[in-house]
Amino acid sequence: MKDLFEKIYKDKGPLGKWASQAEGYFVFPKLEGEISNRMKFQGKDVITWSINDYLGLANHPEVRKVDAEAAAQYGSAYPMGARMMSGHTDLHERLQNELAEFVSKESAYLLNFGYQGMVSTIDALVSKDDIIVYDVDAHACIIDGVRLHMGKRFTYKHNDVASLEKNLERATKMAEQTGGGILVISEGVFGMRGEQGRLKEIVALKQKFNFRLFVDDAHGFGTLGATGAGTGEEQGVQDDIDVYFATFAKSLASTGAFIAGDKEIIDYLKYNLRSQMFAKSLQMQLVAGALKRLDMLKTMPELKAKLWENVNALQSGLKDKGFDIGTTQSCVTPVYLKGSIPEAMALVKDLRENHGVFCSIVVYPVIPKGLILLRLIPTATHTLEDVSETLNAFDAIRTRLENGTYKRLSASVAAAMGE
Ligand SMILES: Cc1ncc(COP(=O)(O)O)c(C=O)c1O
């Protein structure tokens, strides 16, 4: 019989196998200094384009003050226990009510972490006779939630409504046999490439098929819609989203998340979300901090306006220079370049060290071989100067990518990697 660890000694996994070349620089980098548009990386000043602090609330003095006061008043422990047992407070309830009202739903329920909350919500919404139909490019938390499902599931092609329709036909036939129902899951904004989920067209399929729609709006909440209530508001279909999810980890620059929907459904989930029932309640400073952030989101539209000024300047600047930014319809700004993984590594080093630009890099196997995806997240704290410096840097790296500089610089890495 094998030792359980044998496979771990041999195979570090699809990302882990790059650890010796990548750790500390491409993965697990340490950004230092106050969270803002400019931070330090390995002692150098960099413009940071990799932080989901869309509205610039992370380090806003009013937010920091409320966080500090709540921490001083309650400490980190309060309240002790799971919500159901001893971890419930007026403040938790108030935050839920305000969130529900903001996203135009009857009721909301807090989640300690978005990821776990998504997994548990999917788990609680379906039983083995039900069928899940979900976008093939769904976030890992959706995939993990679906993994818990004991019944059938179908994926549809990314953001492809015709493919969804085909799969709804299959799912409907199956549900007629099992006696179950259908849950469709989409993201509001797909975080890697920035497209909005085609919620309007998905909702229109409710005329033809009987299903419930669950939307993960992590990137849409706070950034889209007239009031910032998210992708459903932006597309005019908020009422048709049966269960709405958003995290505090992006626009609200904190930790925690929530689901919202009809009271009867949220009440059911409250009693059936295993990751919340059997885990400690969200700490008080996170609850008080989220109330403050939500208030600022509602009362300071200038934050979203500044965010979008930066998004528009960055995206139109990149397009004017002939960069391929795909089909983004949100703040998420992908830049697609052609090159190998070693070239991508040399390019990112150049960007960070010689141009002071820090953004995330995505390569195969997350995207097709031969493509490099640089992902930029504008925030309200960026300036138009940050944008123009970044555009100049992108011009420079594209020239060096195309004239083979990075190929030469990375030749020894490429040889070691067998590229
Ligand atoms: C689409 C999406 N869903 C869910 C999550 C998980 O949220 P959290 O960070 O609150 O666990 C994320 C990442 O933050 C996300 O991008």
The ligand as a Tripos MOL2 file, in Angstrom:
@<TRIPOS>MOLECULE
LIG
   16    16     1     0     0
SMALL
NO_CHARGES

@<TRIPOS>ATOM
      1 C1        -16.8990   35.7500   -8.2980 C.3       1 LIG1
      2 C2        -16.4650   35.5520   -6.8850 C.ar      1 LIG1
      3 N1        -17.2870   34.8870   -6.0430 N.ar      1 LIG1
      4 C3        -16.9410   34.6720   -4.7570 C.ar      1 LIG1
      5 C4        -15.7410   35.1060   -4.2540 C.ar      1 LIG1
      6 C5        -15.3690   34.7700   -2.8440 C.3       1 LIG1
      7 O1        -15.6240   35.8060   -1.9740 O.3       1 LIG1
      8 P1        -14.8010   35.9580   -0.5960 P.3       1 LIG1
      9 O2        -13.4850   36.5600   -0.9330 O.co2     1 LIG1
     10 O3        -15.6930   36.8540    0.2150 O.co2     1 LIG1
     11 O4        -14.6590   34.6050    0.0070 O.co2     1 LIG1
     12 C6        -14.8630   35.8060   -5.0970 C.ar      1 LIG1
     13 C7        -13.5610   36.3230   -4.6060 C.2       1 LIG1
     14 O5        -13.4390   37.1050   -3.7230 O.2       1 LIG1
     15 C8        -15.2450   36.0500   -6.4330 C.ar      1 LIG1
     16 O6        -14.4470   36.7080   -7.2790 O.3       1 LIG1
@<TRIPOS>BOND
     1     1     2 1
     2     2     3 ar
     3     2    15 ar
     4     3     4 ar
     5     4     5 ar
     6     5     6 1
     7     5    12 ar
     8     6     7 1
     9     7     8 1
    10     8     9 2
    11     8    10 1
    12     8    11 1
    13    12    13 1
    14    12    15 ar
    15    13    14 2
    16    15    16 1
@<TRIPOS>SUBSTRUCTURE
     1 LIG1         1 GROUP 0 **** ****
